[in-house]
Amino acid sequence: MRILFLGDVMGRAGRRAIAERLEPLKARLRADFTIVNGENASGGMGLTAPHAKLLLEAGADVVTLGDHAFDQKDMMAFIDSEPRILRPLNFAREAPGRGARVYADRRGRKVLVTQALGQVFMKRPFDDPFSAVDAVLRTHVLGGGVQAAVVDFHAEATSEKMAMGHWCDGRASLVVGTHTHVPTADTAVLGRGTAYQSDAGMCGDYDSIIGMQKDEPMRRFLTGMAQGRFVPAEGEATLSGVLVVTDDRTGLAQSVEPVREGGRLSPSPAA
């Protein structure tokens, strides 16, 4: 199976790139199943129901969220009516929606998708992500009940992300980090067969400070004072992520490569 994962969609620039370029990218990569992180698609903070529909209609099979999952209040109700949207697994127990589901690709092969939030350097404490992910992977055994399993680990610290990758090694097809908006250069298949990358990067304008227009973040760094709101940058976006090819029998990764298409970043061979 060929699984495409794209990192955090950032504002209007990211939405526009997904709407215009996701289907051609899927066709070029021959993707069987596509996951998009929509965490910052609406003004850089969360995801509205209309923007969620846009991402799904543009070709995402699943949209994952993150620590801003419910910043846009209409998501509180919409997520219960749309099973293709996942909030973090270790969010508050009272939160609507689910953090893991099994889906099917276009040939009927079963794909587990789950997301968890990290704890290190995050603004608020969340439940232990390792035990949460472990429980899901024990329930949906790779190569048994599911033909593939993808873990989106929405976290700040690369050390915590690496730990999650090794914790899931041999039990997931792909563990990929989101949240920090910068694609990392550590794409690899780990020792027991799980594909890994510390951060997928963002689908947004990289002539920015992690997707935001530069003036206000720069001012805060230089003066320590806020003068306005962060505003998403709106130049041409780079679609950033990974493509993993899995073995249908074992669910393990046969190969993984970064995806970077359009915008300012150097294109990847995959794109």
C-alpha positions as CSV (number, residue, x, y, z in Angstrom):
1,M,0.0,0.0,0.0
2,R,1.2,3.5,-0.8
3,I,0.3,5.9,2.0
4,L,0.7,9.7,1.7
5,F,0.9,11.8,4.8
6,L,0.9,15.6,4.7
7,G,1.8,17.9,7.6
8,D,0.0,20.8,9.2
9,V,-2.1,22.7,6.7
10,M,-1.4,26.4,7.5
11,G,-4.1,29.0,6.8
12,R,-5.4,30.1,3.5
13,A,-2.2,29.3,1.6
14,G,-2.2,25.8,2.8
15,R,-5.9,25.3,2.1
16,R,-5.4,26.7,-1.4
17,A,-2.5,24.3,-2.1
18,I,-4.4,21.3,-0.9
19,A,-7.5,22.2,-3.0
20,E,-5.4,22.8,-6.1
21,R,-2.6,20.3,-5.9
22,L,-3.5,17.4,-3.7
23,E,-5.2,15.3,-6.4
24,P,-2.4,15.7,-9.0
25,L,0.1,14.9,-6.3
26,K,-1.7,11.8,-5.3
27,A,-1.9,10.7,-8.9
28,R,1.8,11.2,-9.5
29,L,2.7,9.3,-6.3
30,R,0.1,6.6,-6.9
31,A,-1.2,7.1,-3.4
32,D,-3.8,4.6,-2.2
33,F,-4.6,6.4,1.1
34,T,-4.0,10.0,2.1
35,I,-3.9,11.6,5.6
36,V,-3.7,15.3,6.1
37,N,-3.1,17.2,9.4
38,G,-5.6,20.1,9.4
39,E,-4.5,21.5,12.8
40,N,-3.8,25.1,11.6
41,A,-6.0,25.3,8.5
42,S,-8.4,27.9,9.8
43,G,-6.5,31.2,10.5
44,G,-3.6,29.2,11.8
45,M,-5.6,28.1,14.9
46,G,-7.7,25.0,14.6
47,L,-10.1,23.8,11.9
48,T,-13.7,24.9,11.0
49,A,-16.3,22.6,9.7
50,P,-16.3,24.2,6.2
51,H,-12.6,24.0,6.0
52,A,-12.6,20.4,7.1
53,K,-15.1,19.7,4.3
54,L,-12.7,21.4,1.8
55,L,-9.8,19.2,2.8
56,L,-11.9,16.0,2.6
57,E,-13.4,17.1,-0.8
58,A,-9.9,17.9,-2.1
59,G,-8.8,14.3,-1.6
60,A,-7.9,13.6,2.1
61,D,-9.1,10.3,3.3
62,V,-8.5,11.3,6.9
63,V,-7.9,14.7,8.6
64,T,-6.0,14.7,11.9
65,L,-6.0,17.6,14.4
66,G,-3.8,18.5,17.4
67,D,-3.6,20.7,20.4
68,H,-5.8,23.3,18.7
69,A,-8.4,20.7,17.9
70,F,-11.3,22.7,19.3
71,D,-10.1,26.3,18.9
72,Q,-12.8,26.6,16.3
73,K,-16.0,26.0,18.3
74,D,-18.1,24.4,15.5
75,M,-15.6,21.5,15.5
76,M,-17.1,20.4,18.9
77,A,-20.3,19.3,17.1
78,F,-19.0,18.6,13.6
79,I,-16.4,16.0,14.7
80,D,-19.1,13.6,16.0
81,S,-20.8,13.7,12.6
82,E,-17.7,13.2,10.5
83,P,-15.7,10.0,11.3
84,R,-12.9,11.0,8.9
85,I,-11.7,13.6,11.4
86,L,-9.6,12.5,14.3
87,R,-8.7,14.5,17.4
88,P,-5.8,13.5,19.7
89,L,-6.2,10.2,21.5
90,N,-5.0,11.5,24.8
91,F,-7.1,14.6,24.9
92,A,-9.6,15.1,27.7
93,R,-11.9,12.1,28.1
94,E,-14.9,14.4,27.8
95,A,-13.8,15.7,24.4
96,P,-16.1,14.8,21.5
97,G,-14.8,12.7,18.6
98,R,-12.3,9.9,18.6
99,G,-8.5,9.6,18.5
100,A,-8.2,6.4,16.5
101,R,-10.3,4.7,13.8
102,V,-9.9,2.0,11.2
103,Y,-10.5,3.0,7.6
104,A,-10.3,1.3,4.2
105,D,-8.3,2.3,1.2
106,R,-9.7,2.2,-2.3
107,R,-9.0,-1.6,-2.5
108,G,-10.6,-2.3,0.8
109,R,-7.4,-2.8,2.8
110,K,-7.8,-1.7,6.4
111,V,-5.8,1.2,7.7
112,L,-5.6,2.2,11.4
113,V,-5.0,5.9,11.9
114,T,-4.4,7.4,15.3
115,Q,-3.0,10.6,16.8
116,A,-1.5,11.5,20.1
117,L,-0.2,14.7,21.7
118,G,3.2,15.0,23.3
119,Q,3.8,16.2,26.8
120,V,7.3,17.8,26.6
121,F,7.2,21.6,26.2
122,M,3.5,21.7,25.5
123,K,1.4,24.4,27.0
124,R,-0.9,22.1,29.0
125,P,-0.4,18.6,30.3
126,F,-2.1,15.8,28.4
127,D,-2.5,12.1,29.4
128,D,0.4,9.8,28.7
129,P,0.7,9.4,25.0
130,F,2.7,6.2,25.1
131,S,0.2,4.1,27.0
132,A,-2.6,5.6,24.9
133,V,-1.0,4.6,21.6
134,D,0.1,1.2,23.0
135,A,-3.5,0.3,23.8
136,V,-4.6,1.1,20.3
137,L,-1.8,-0.8,18.7
138,R,-2.5,-3.8,20.9
139,T,-6.1,-3.7,19.8
140,H,-5.4,-3.4,16.1
141,V,-2.5,-5.7,15.4
142,L,-0.5,-4.8,12.3
143,G,-0.6,-7.6,9.7
144,G,-3.6,-9.1,11.5
145,G,-6.7,-7.0,11.9
146,V,-5.2,-4.1,9.9
147,Q,-3.0,-4.0,6.8
148,A,-1.4,-0.7,7.8
149,A,-1.2,1.6,10.9
150,V,-0.2,5.2,11.0
151,V,0.6,7.2,14.1
152,D,0.6,11.0,13.9
153,F,2.5,12.3,17.0
154,H,1.7,15.9,17.5
155,A,4.6,17.0,19.7
156,E,7.2,19.7,20.3
157,A,10.3,17.8,21.3
158,T,12.2,15.7,18.8
159,S,13.4,13.4,21.6
160,E,9.8,12.6,22.6
161,K,9.0,12.0,18.9
162,M,11.9,9.7,18.5
163,A,11.0,7.8,21.6
164,M,7.5,7.3,20.2
165,G,8.9,6.0,16.9
166,H,11.0,3.4,18.7
167,W,8.1,2.5,21.1
168,C,6.0,1.7,18.0
169,D,8.7,0.1,15.9
170,G,7.5,-3.2,14.5
171,R,3.9,-2.4,15.4
172,A,3.1,0.5,13.1
173,S,3.7,1.2,9.4
174,L,4.5,4.9,10.0
175,V,5.2,7.1,12.9
176,V,5.4,10.8,11.8
177,G,5.6,13.9,13.8
178,T,3.6,17.1,13.3
179,H,3.2,20.4,15.1
180,T,6.6,22.2,14.6
181,H,6.0,23.0,10.9
182,V,9.6,22.3,9.7
183,P,10.3,19.1,7.8
184,T,13.2,17.1,9.3
185,A,15.9,15.2,7.5
186,D,15.7,11.9,9.4
187,T,13.3,10.0,7.2
188,A,14.1,6.3,7.7
189,V,12.8,2.8,8.2
190,L,13.6,1.8,11.8
191,G,15.1,-1.6,12.8
192,R,11.8,-3.5,13.2
193,G,10.2,-2.1,10.0
194,T,8.4,1.1,11.0
195,A,8.9,4.2,8.8
196,Y,9.7,7.3,10.8
197,Q,10.2,11.1,10.4
198,S,10.4,13.5,13.3
199,D,8.3,16.2,11.6
200,A,6.4,16.1,8.3
201,G,6.6,19.9,8.0
202,M,3.7,22.1,7.1
203,C,1.6,22.7,4.0
204,G,2.1,26.4,4.0
205,D,4.1,29.4,3.0
206,Y,7.7,29.0,4.1
207,D,8.5,32.7,3.5
208,S,7.3,33.1,7.1
209,I,8.0,32.2,10.7
210,I,6.5,28.7,10.9
211,G,3.7,29.8,8.7
212,M,3.0,33.3,10.2
213,Q,3.8,36.6,8.6
214,K,7.2,37.6,9.9
215,D,6.6,41.1,11.4
216,E,4.7,40.3,14.6
217,P,6.8,37.1,15.6
218,M,10.0,39.1,14.8
219,R,8.8,42.0,17.0
220,R,8.1,39.7,19.9
221,F,11.5,38.1,19.6
222,L,13.3,41.4,19.5
223,T,11.3,43.3,22.1
224,G,9.5,40.8,24.2
225,M,6.3,42.7,23.5
226,A,3.2,41.9,21.5
227,Q,1.7,44.6,19.3
228,G,-0.8,42.6,17.3
229,R,-2.0,39.1,16.4
230,F,-0.2,36.5,14.4
231,V,-1.4,36.4,10.8
232,P,-0.8,33.4,8.5
233,A,1.5,34.1,5.5
234,E,-0.3,33.8,2.2
235,G,2.4,33.2,-0.4
236,E,2.7,30.0,-2.4
237,A,2.7,27.0,-0.1
238,T,4.9,23.9,-0.1
239,L,3.1,20.7,0.4
240,S,5.3,18.8,2.9
241,G,5.0,15.2,4.1
242,V,6.1,11.6,3.6
243,L,5.2,8.7,1.3
244,V,5.5,5.2,2.8
245,V,5.1,2.0,0.9
246,T,4.0,-0.9,3.0
247,D,3.9,-4.7,2.7
248,D,0.3,-5.9,2.7
249,R,1.1,-9.1,4.5
250,T,3.0,-7.6,7.4
251,G,2.0,-4.0,7.3
252,L,5.6,-3.0,7.8
253,A,7.3,-0.3,5.7
254,Q,9.2,-1.3,2.6
255,S,10.3,2.2,1.9
256,V,9.7,5.8,3.0
257,E,10.7,9.1,1.4
258,P,10.0,12.8,2.1
259,V,7.5,14.7,0.0
260,R,8.0,18.4,-0.8
261,E,6.1,19.9,-3.7
262,G,5.8,23.6,-4.8
263,G,6.6,26.8,-2.9
264,R,10.1,27.8,-1.7
265,L,11.5,24.5,-0.4
266,S,13.7,22.3,-2.6
267,P,11.4,19.6,-4.2
268,S,11.9,16.1,-3.0
269,P,12.5,13.2,-5.5
270,A,9.1,11.8,-4.6
271,A,7.2,15.0,-5.7
